[in-house]
Amino acid sequence: MPRRSASPALDDRIARLRDLARAEPHLDGVLLYGSWTLGEADAHSDIEAYLYVRDEHVETFDAPAFLRRLAPLELAYTNMYGVLAVVFDDLMRGEFHVTAAGPGIDEVPTWEGSVHLPRPEAAVLLDRTGRLTRAARRLATFRPPEPVTTAQRLTDELANWTLMLAHVLNRGETARAHALLHTVIAPQQLQLCRLLRGSTTHWLTPSRALEQDLPASDYDRYIATTGAAREPGLRTAARESWRWSRELGALAADRWALRLPVGLHDRISGLLETDG
């Protein structure tokens, strides 16, 4: 089992989910993922799992009704990603992928490099055939992203999206520019920073545990790239963001012999220096 989390409520809920799943004949497997499986759960963590339903019952399986047996629900709906999102009565969140067992379990090994289950037997709450446990074991070893192609992609992405940011700012769409800077550019910037620092454990959510994972100087640079959705502070944040992107890109180019379109980068800097 993973080390006991700092959330007894979550531990208890997972134990009850295991018991309910074993008693539910329409389920072939249940696989946890997320902070609990990594030993990082705390009182603010949610519960995240795949519910693998027998193929012939997947269209009729009432997942919200099943989860109400776990704990009363305040909210249950299918989110924008097709995932059943719930809120339990104690305000614990949950995300449950409800999928057919046949193709769903076959897909698990393809997650190598993006999902890490250091103790797969603990993450598997139900496995009636043994297939899910065998598949989950493929995810036991953390595989960091391949650095050269990943760094090249990220430096290219940062140039492309920062160019868009400059155009949007100069058009006067401040709210759109704010969203672009914080939801598109920042995560890729943090991934490039993590790649350079050798801190890729939280790769898929690069802001997670940022304060602990990266040096204080990187956190300070990140803070400088944030700002309210109003001029001129947002433009200052955009300029700081691009300066940091260029510095990280230069480090990556030196380390991995990347190609950088320096002329384009200079022109993007020029657009950010204008005032619409």
Backbone hydrogen bonds in HBPLUS format (Angstrom, degrees):
<---DONOR---> <-ACCEPTOR-->    atom                        ^
c    i                          cat <-CA-CA->   ^        H-A-AA   ^      H-
h    n   atom  resd res      DA  || num        DHA   H-A  angle D-A-AA Bond
n    s   type  num  typ     dist DA aas  dist angle  dist       angle   num
A0006-ALA N   A0041-ALA O   3.21 MM  35  6.16 165.7  2.24 141.0 136.9     1
A0010-LEU N   A0007-SER O   3.01 MM   3  5.32 121.4  2.36 106.0 119.8     2
A0011-ASP N   A0007-SER O   3.03 MM   4  6.39 161.9  2.06 156.4 162.0     3
A0012-ASP N   A0008-PRO O   2.88 MM   4  6.07 162.8  1.91 151.4 155.5     4
A0013-ARG N   A0009-ALA O   2.97 MM   4  6.16 151.7  2.05 140.5 148.6     5
A0014-ILE N   A0010-LEU O   2.94 MM   4  6.13 157.7  1.99 152.7 157.9     6
A0015-ALA N   A0011-ASP O   3.00 MM   4  6.26 155.4  2.06 147.2 154.2     7
A0016-ARG N   A0012-ASP O   2.96 MM   4  6.23 154.4  2.02 146.1 152.9     8
A0017-LEU N   A0013-ARG O   2.85 MM   4  6.07 152.2  1.92 144.6 152.8     9
A0018-ARG N   A0014-ILE O   2.97 MM   4  6.22 154.0  2.04 147.2 153.3    10
A0019-ASP N   A0015-ALA O   3.17 MM   4  6.51 156.9  2.23 143.9 149.3    11
A0020-LEU N   A0016-ARG O   2.89 MM   4  6.14 165.8  1.91 157.0 160.5    12
A0021-ALA N   A0017-LEU O   2.88 MM   4  5.96 160.4  1.92 150.2 155.7    13
A0022-ARG N   A0018-ARG O   3.09 MM   4  6.28 159.0  2.14 147.2 152.3    14
A0023-ALA N   A0019-ASP O   3.23 MM   4  6.46 138.7  2.41 138.8 149.3    15
A0023-ALA N   A0020-LEU O   3.12 MM   3  5.14 127.9  2.41  94.3 108.2    16
A0024-GLU N   A0021-ALA O   3.09 MM   3  5.05 156.2  2.14 102.0 109.4    17
A0027-LEU N   A0024-GLU O   3.23 MM   3  5.83 167.7  2.24 119.5 123.3    18
A0054-ARG N   A0026-HIS O   2.84 MM  28  5.61 170.0  1.85 156.1 158.8    19
A0028-ASP N   A0052-TYR O   2.81 MM  24  5.66 162.4  1.84 159.7 165.9    20
A0128-ARG N   A0028-ASP O   3.07 MM 100  5.51 169.2  2.08 164.2 165.0    21
A0029-GLY N   A0052-TYR O   3.29 MM  23  4.92 155.9  2.36 135.7 135.8    22
A0052-TYR N   A0029-GLY O   2.84 MM  23  4.92 160.9  1.88 148.8 151.0    23
A0030-VAL N   A0126-LEU O   3.04 MM  96  4.93 147.6  2.15 126.8 126.1    24
A0125-LEU N   A0030-VAL O   2.91 MM  95  5.29 145.4  2.03 141.9 151.1    25
A0031-LEU N   A0050-TYR O   3.03 MM  19  5.10 157.0  2.08 140.3 147.7    26
A0050-TYR N   A0031-LEU O   2.77 MM  19  5.10 155.0  1.83 145.0 153.1    27
A0032-LEU N   A0123-ALA O   2.83 MM  91  4.87 174.2  1.83 143.1 144.8    28
A0033-TYR N   A0048-GLU O   3.11 MM  15  5.73 153.1  2.19 141.9 140.8    29
A0038-LEU N   A0035-SER O   3.12 MM   3  5.09 134.0  2.34  95.5 108.4    30
A0040-GLU N   A0035-SER O   2.87 MM   5  4.90 163.2  1.90 153.3 149.0    31
A0039-GLY N   A0036-TRP O   3.12 MM   3  5.13 159.3  2.17 102.9 109.3    32
A0045-SER N   A0042-ASP O   3.11 MM   3  5.44 171.1  2.11 117.9 120.3    33
A0047-ILE N   A0093-ARG O   3.07 MM  46  6.49 157.1  2.13 141.9 146.3    34
A0095-GLU N   A0047-ILE O   2.94 MM  48  6.48 151.7  2.02 154.2 162.1    35
A0049-ALA N   A0095-GLU O   3.04 MM  46  6.55 158.0  2.08 160.5 167.4    36
A0097-HIS N   A0049-ALA O   2.98 MM  48  6.45 156.2  2.04 151.0 156.9    37
A0051-LEU N   A0097-HIS O   2.75 MM  46  5.94 169.0  1.76 158.3 161.8    38
A0099-THR N   A0051-LEU O   3.07 MM  48  6.35 167.2  2.09 160.7 164.1    39
A0053-VAL N   A0099-THR O   2.87 MM  46  6.02 157.2  1.92 158.1 162.9    40
A0101-ALA N   A0053-VAL O   2.75 MM  48  5.21 153.1  1.82 155.5 149.1    41
A0057-HIS N   A0054-ARG O   2.81 MM   3  5.47 158.8  1.86 125.0 132.3    42
A0058-VAL N   A0055-ASP O   3.46 MM   3  5.46 164.7  2.49 103.7 107.9    43
A0060-THR N   A0057-HIS O   3.11 MM   3  5.48 139.8  2.27 108.6 119.7    44
A0061-PHE N   A0057-HIS O   2.93 MM   4  5.80 125.7  2.23 157.1 172.2    45
A0066-PHE N   A0062-ASP O   3.07 MM   4  6.40 153.4  2.14 147.9 156.0    46
A0067-LEU N   A0063-ALA O   2.91 MM   4  6.19 158.7  1.96 157.6 163.1    47
A0068-ARG N   A0064-PRO O   2.90 MM   4  6.14 137.6  2.09 143.8 155.3    48
A0069-ARG N   A0066-PHE O   3.14 MM   3  5.50 145.6  2.27 103.6 113.4    49
A0070-LEU N   A0067-LEU O   2.88 MM   3  4.93 140.7  2.04  97.7 110.1    50
A0071-ALA N   A0067-LEU O   3.18 MM   4  6.65 151.0  2.27 150.6 156.6    51
A0089-ASP N   A0072-PRO O   2.88 MM  17  5.49 136.4  2.07 150.2 147.7    52
A0074-GLU N   A0087-VAL O   2.70 MM  13  5.45 165.7  1.72 160.2 165.4    53
A0075-LEU N   A0087-VAL O   3.35 MM  12  5.01 147.2  2.47 136.4 136.3    54
A0087-VAL N   A0075-LEU O   2.93 MM  12  5.01 148.7  2.03 137.9 137.5    55
A0077-TYR N   A0085-ALA O   3.01 MM   8  5.55 156.6  2.07 154.9 162.5    56
A0085-ALA N   A0077-TYR O   2.80 MM   8  5.55 161.2  1.83 175.7 172.1    57
A0079-ASN N   A0083-VAL O   2.82 MM   4  5.43 166.7  1.84 155.5 151.9    58
A0082-GLY N   A0079-ASN O   2.94 MM   3  5.37 164.0  1.97 121.6 123.5    59
A0084-LEU N   A0096-PHE O   3.00 MM  12  5.07 147.3  2.11 152.8 146.2    60
A0096-PHE N   A0084-LEU O   2.83 MM  12  5.07 163.8  1.86 147.1 152.7    61
A0086-VAL N   A0094-GLY O   2.90 MM   8  5.07 164.8  1.92 144.2 146.9    62
A0094-GLY N   A0086-VAL O   2.93 MM   8  5.07 142.5  2.07 148.9 143.5    63
A0088-PHE N   A0092-MET O   2.88 MM   4  5.37 172.9  1.89 165.5 163.8    64
A0091-LEU N   A0088-PHE O   2.90 MM   3  5.26 155.5  1.96 122.6 123.7    65
A0104-GLY N   A0100-ALA O   2.98 MM   4  5.63 143.7  2.11 147.8 158.9    66
A0105-ILE N   A0101-ALA O   2.98 MM   4  5.63 169.0  1.99 140.3 143.3    67
A0106-ASP N   A0102-GLY O   3.42 MM   4  6.54 157.9  2.47 143.0 149.3    68
A0107-GLU N   A0103-PRO O   3.18 MM   4  6.33 131.2  2.44 138.9 149.8    69
A0107-GLU N   A0104-GLY O   3.16 MM   3  5.27 137.4  2.35  97.2 108.6    70
A0108-VAL N   A0105-ILE O   3.19 MM   3  5.43 145.6  2.32 106.2 115.0    71
A0110-THR N   A0107-GLU O   2.93 MM   3  5.54 142.8  2.07 118.9 129.8    72
A0111-TRP N   A0108-VAL O   2.98 MM   3  5.63 167.4  2.00 124.3 127.8    73
A0112-GLU N   A0109-PRO O   3.37 MM   3  6.02 165.3  2.39 117.8 118.7    74
A0114-SER N   A0111-TRP O   2.83 MM   3  5.47 162.7  1.86 148.7 150.7    75
A0115-VAL N   A0111-TRP O   3.11 MM   4  5.64 142.3  2.26 153.9 154.6    76
A0117-LEU N   A0139-LEU O   2.93 MM  22  5.37 172.1  1.93 133.3 135.6    77
A0122-ALA N   A0119-ARG O   2.98 MM   3  5.57 136.5  2.17 116.1 127.4    78
A0123-ALA N   A0119-ARG O   3.25 MM   4  6.60 147.8  2.35 146.8 156.1    79
A0123-ALA N   A0120-PRO O   3.07 MM   3  4.98 118.9  2.46  93.3 108.9    80
A0124-VAL N   A0120-PRO O   3.03 MM   4  6.25 140.7  2.19 151.0 160.6    81
A0134-ARG N   A0130-GLY O   3.21 MM   4  6.39 163.8  2.24 148.3 152.7    82
A0135-ALA N   A0131-ARG O   2.96 MM   4  6.17 157.2  2.01 149.4 156.1    83
A0136-ALA N   A0132-LEU O   2.81 MM   4  5.99 159.7  1.85 151.0 156.8    84
A0137-ARG N   A0133-THR O   3.02 MM   4  6.19 145.5  2.14 146.1 154.2    85
A0138-ARG N   A0135-ALA O   3.09 MM   3  5.57 148.7  2.19 108.8 117.6    86
A0139-LEU N   A0136-ALA O   2.90 MM   3  5.47 161.7  1.94 117.5 123.7    87
A0140-ALA N   A0137-ARG O   3.22 MM   3  5.23 167.6  2.24 110.2 110.7    88
A0150-THR N   A0146-GLU O   3.29 MM   4  6.02 147.2  2.41 143.9 153.3    89
A0151-ALA N   A0147-PRO O   2.81 MM   4  5.74 161.7  1.84 147.2 152.5    90
A0152-GLN N   A0148-VAL O   3.00 MM   4  6.19 159.9  2.04 149.7 155.5    91
A0153-ARG N   A0149-THR O   2.98 MM   4  6.12 161.3  2.02 143.8 148.9    92
A0154-LEU N   A0150-THR O   2.94 MM   4  6.16 162.4  1.97 151.2 156.1    93
A0155-THR N   A0151-ALA O   2.94 MM   4  6.12 162.1  1.97 151.8 156.0    94
A0156-ASP N   A0152-GLN O   3.05 MM   4  6.21 158.1  2.10 147.4 153.6    95
A0157-GLU N   A0153-ARG O   2.82 MM   4  6.03 159.2  1.86 151.1 157.6    96
A0158-LEU N   A0154-LEU O   2.91 MM   4  6.05 162.1  1.94 149.4 153.8    97
A0159-ALA N   A0155-THR O   3.16 MM   4  6.35 152.6  2.24 140.7 147.2    98
A0160-ASN N   A0156-ASP O   2.99 MM   4  6.24 168.8  2.01 154.8 157.7    99
A0161-TRP N   A0157-GLU O   2.87 MM   4  6.03 178.1  1.87 163.2 163.5   100
A0162-THR N   A0158-LEU O   2.98 MM   4  5.81 148.3  2.08 134.7 143.8   101
A0163-LEU N   A0159-ALA O   2.99 MM   4  6.10 149.5  2.09 145.0 152.7   102
A0164-MET N   A0160-ASN O   3.16 MM   4  6.52 156.2  2.22 144.1 150.3   103
A0165-LEU N   A0161-TRP O   2.87 MM   4  6.14 153.6  1.94 141.7 149.6   104
A0166-ALA N   A0162-THR O   2.90 MM   4  6.16 154.3  1.97 146.8 152.4   105
A0167-HIS N   A0163-LEU O   3.06 MM   4  6.40 160.7  2.10 151.8 156.3   106
A0168-VAL N   A0164-MET O   2.90 MM   4  6.14 164.1  1.92 157.0 161.4   107
A0169-LEU N   A0165-LEU O   2.88 MM   4  6.05 160.4  1.92 151.3 156.9   108
A0170-ASN N   A0166-ALA O   2.96 MM   4  6.13 161.3  2.00 147.4 152.7   109
A0171-ARG N   A0167-HIS O   2.94 MM   4  6.15 127.8  2.22 139.7 153.6   110
A0171-ARG N   A0168-VAL O   3.24 MM   3  5.05 134.6  2.46  91.0 103.3   111
A0173-GLU N   A0168-VAL O   3.13 MM   5  5.59 152.8  2.20 164.8 158.7   112
A0172-GLY N   A0169-LEU O   2.95 MM   3  5.16 143.0  2.09 101.5 113.0   113
A0177-ALA N   A0173-GLU O   2.98 MM   4  6.18 157.4  2.03 150.9 157.9   114
A0178-HIS N   A0174-THR O   2.91 MM   4  6.11 154.6  1.97 151.1 158.0   115
A0179-ALA N   A0175-ALA O   3.07 MM   4  6.37 160.0  2.11 149.2 153.4   116
A0180-LEU N   A0176-ARG O   2.95 MM   4  6.17 159.8  1.99 149.5 155.4   117
A0181-LEU N   A0177-ALA O   2.93 MM   4  6.09 163.2  1.96 152.6 156.4   118
A0182-HIS N   A0178-HIS O   3.13 MM   4  6.30 162.1  2.17 150.0 154.1   119
A0183-THR N   A0179-ALA O   2.87 MM   4  5.68 157.5  1.92 151.2 156.7   120
A0184-VAL N   A0180-LEU O   3.16 MM   4  5.23 148.4  2.27 127.3 133.8   121
A0185-ILE N   A0180-LEU O   3.11 MM   5  6.46 165.4  2.14 164.1 168.5   122
A0186-ALA N   A0181-LEU O   3.09 MM   5  6.19 150.0  2.19 146.5 154.9   123
A0189-GLN N   A0185-ILE O   2.95 MM   4  6.13 154.4  2.01 157.6 165.9   124
A0190-LEU N   A0186-ALA O   2.89 MM   4  6.10 158.1  1.94 157.2 162.2   125
A0191-GLN N   A0187-PRO O   3.00 MM   4  6.23 145.6  2.12 139.1 148.7   126
A0192-LEU N   A0188-GLN O   3.03 MM   4  6.29 158.4  2.08 145.3 150.1   127
A0193-CYS N   A0189-GLN O   2.98 MM   4  6.25 155.7  2.04 145.0 152.3   128
A0194-ARG N   A0190-LEU O   2.84 MM   4  6.03 159.6  1.88 146.8 152.2   129
A0195-LEU N   A0191-GLN O   2.86 MM   4  6.08 156.5  1.92 149.6 156.2   130
A0196-LEU N   A0192-LEU O   3.06 MM   4  6.30 157.8  2.11 147.5 152.5   131
A0197-ARG N   A0193-CYS O   2.97 MM   4  6.21 147.1  2.08 146.6 156.3   132
A0198-GLY N   A0194-ARG O   2.91 MM   4  5.88 114.4  2.35 142.1 156.7   133
A0199-SER N   A0194-ARG O   2.95 MM   5  4.85 163.3  1.98 141.9 144.0   134
A0198-GLY N   A0195-LEU O   3.38 MM   3  5.23 153.2  2.46  95.2 102.8   135
A0203-TRP N   A0200-THR O   3.15 MM   3  4.86 128.5  2.43 122.7 114.2   136
A0208-ARG N   A0205-THR O   2.91 MM   3  5.63 161.1  1.95 126.1 132.3   137
A0210-LEU N   A0207-SER O   3.25 MM   3  5.15 148.0  2.36 127.2 119.4   138
A0212-GLN N   A0209-ALA O   3.06 MM   3  5.44 134.5  2.28 106.7 118.4   139
A0213-ASP N   A0209-ALA O   2.86 MM   4  5.96 157.8  1.91 159.6 167.2   140
A0214-LEU N   A0210-LEU O   3.22 MM   4  5.86 169.0  2.23 146.9 147.5   141
A0218-ASP N   A0215-PRO O   3.00 MM   3  5.42 128.9  2.27 108.0 120.4   142
A0219-TYR N   A0215-PRO O   3.18 MM   4  6.61 157.0  2.23 150.3 157.1   143
A0220-ASP N   A0216-ALA O   2.91 MM   4  6.16 154.7  1.97 149.3 156.0   144
A0221-ARG N   A0217-SER O   3.08 MM   4  6.32 150.7  2.17 138.2 145.8   145
A0222-TYR N   A0218-ASP O   2.90 MM   4  6.19 156.5  1.95 149.7 156.4   146
A0223-ILE N   A0219-TYR O   2.92 MM   4  6.21 162.2  1.95 152.1 156.4   147
A0224-ALA N   A0220-ASP O   3.09 MM   4  6.33 149.7  2.18 143.3 151.0   148
A0225-THR N   A0222-TYR O   2.90 MM   3  5.28 147.6  2.01 108.6 118.8   149
A0226-THR N   A0223-ILE O   3.10 MM   3  5.43 166.5  2.12 114.0 117.4   150
A0230-ARG N   A0228-ALA O   2.85 MM   2  5.60 139.6  2.01 100.8  90.0   151
A0234-LEU N   A0230-ARG O   3.07 MM   4  5.79 156.6  2.12 143.6 148.7   152
A0236-THR N   A0232-PRO O   3.10 MM   4  6.45 155.8  2.16 152.4 159.6   153
A0237-ALA N   A0233-GLY O   2.94 MM   4  6.24 154.9  2.00 146.8 153.7   154
A0238-ALA N   A0234-LEU O   2.87 MM   4  6.15 152.4  1.94 147.9 155.7   155
A0239-ARG N   A0235-ARG O   2.94 MM   4  6.20 156.4  2.00 148.6 154.3   156
A0240-GLU N   A0236-THR O   2.97 MM   4  6.24 160.8  2.01 149.5 154.8   157
A0241-SER N   A0237-ALA O   2.84 MM   4  6.03 152.2  1.91 145.5 153.9   158
A0242-TRP N   A0238-ALA O   3.00 MM   4  6.25 159.6  2.04 148.3 152.7   159
A0243-ARG N   A0239-ARG O   2.92 MM   4  6.19 156.4  1.97 149.7 156.6   160
A0244-TRP N   A0240-GLU O   3.00 MM   4  6.21 158.9  2.04 147.4 152.7   161
A0245-SER N   A0241-SER O   2.86 MM   4  6.14 156.8  1.91 148.1 155.5   162
A0246-ARG N   A0242-TRP O   2.89 MM   4  6.09 158.3  1.93 149.1 154.1   163
A0247-GLU N   A0243-ARG O   2.98 MM   4  6.24 153.5  2.05 144.6 152.1   164
A0248-LEU N   A0244-TRP O   2.86 MM   4  6.08 167.6  1.88 157.1 160.0   165
A0249-GLY N   A0245-SER O   2.82 MM   4  5.94 156.0  1.88 145.1 152.8   166
A0250-ALA N   A0246-ARG O   2.88 MM   4  6.04 151.1  1.97 143.3 150.4   167
A0251-LEU N   A0247-GLU O   3.06 MM   4  6.35 157.1  2.11 147.7 153.4   168
A0252-ALA N   A0248-LEU O   2.92 MM   4  6.19 159.5  1.97 150.1 156.1   169
A0253-ALA N   A0249-GLY O   2.82 MM   4  6.01 153.2  1.89 146.4 154.2   170
A0254-ASP N   A0250-ALA O   3.01 MM   4  6.22 156.6  2.07 146.5 151.9   171
A0255-ARG N   A0251-LEU O   3.01 MM   4  6.23 154.0  2.08 146.1 153.4   172
A0256-TRP N   A0252-ALA O   2.83 MM   4  5.85 163.9  1.86 154.2 158.2   173
A0257-ALA N   A0253-ALA O   2.82 MM   4  4.80 119.6  2.18 135.2 138.1   174
A0262-VAL N   A0260-LEU O   2.90 MM   2  5.55 124.8  2.21 111.8  95.4   175
A0264-LEU N   A0261-PRO O   3.04 MM   3  5.44 115.9  2.47 107.9 122.3   176
A0265-HIS N   A0261-PRO O   2.99 MM   4  6.32 160.9  2.02 154.8 161.1   177
A0266-ASP N   A0262-VAL O   2.90 MM   4  6.20 153.2  1.97 152.6 159.2   178
A0267-ARG N   A0263-GLY O   3.10 MM   4  6.41 152.3  2.18 145.0 152.4   179
A0268-ILE N   A0264-LEU O   2.94 MM   4  6.26 153.0  2.01 154.9 162.4   180
A0269-SER N   A0265-HIS O   3.03 MM   4  6.31 157.6  2.08 146.3 152.3   181
A0270-GLY N   A0266-ASP O   2.97 MM   4  6.30 149.9  2.06 143.0 151.3   182
A0271-LEU N   A0267-ARG O   3.00 MM   4  6.36 151.9  2.09 146.2 152.8   183
A0272-LEU N   A0268-ILE O   3.04 MM   4  6.36 157.1  2.10 152.1 158.1   184
A0273-GLU N   A0269-SER O   3.07 MM   4  6.31 132.8  2.30 140.8 153.5   185
A0273-GLU N   A0270-GLY O   3.16 MM   3  5.09 131.8  2.40  93.4 106.5   186
A0274-THR N   A0271-LEU O   3.21 MM   3  5.37 144.8  2.35  99.5 109.2   187
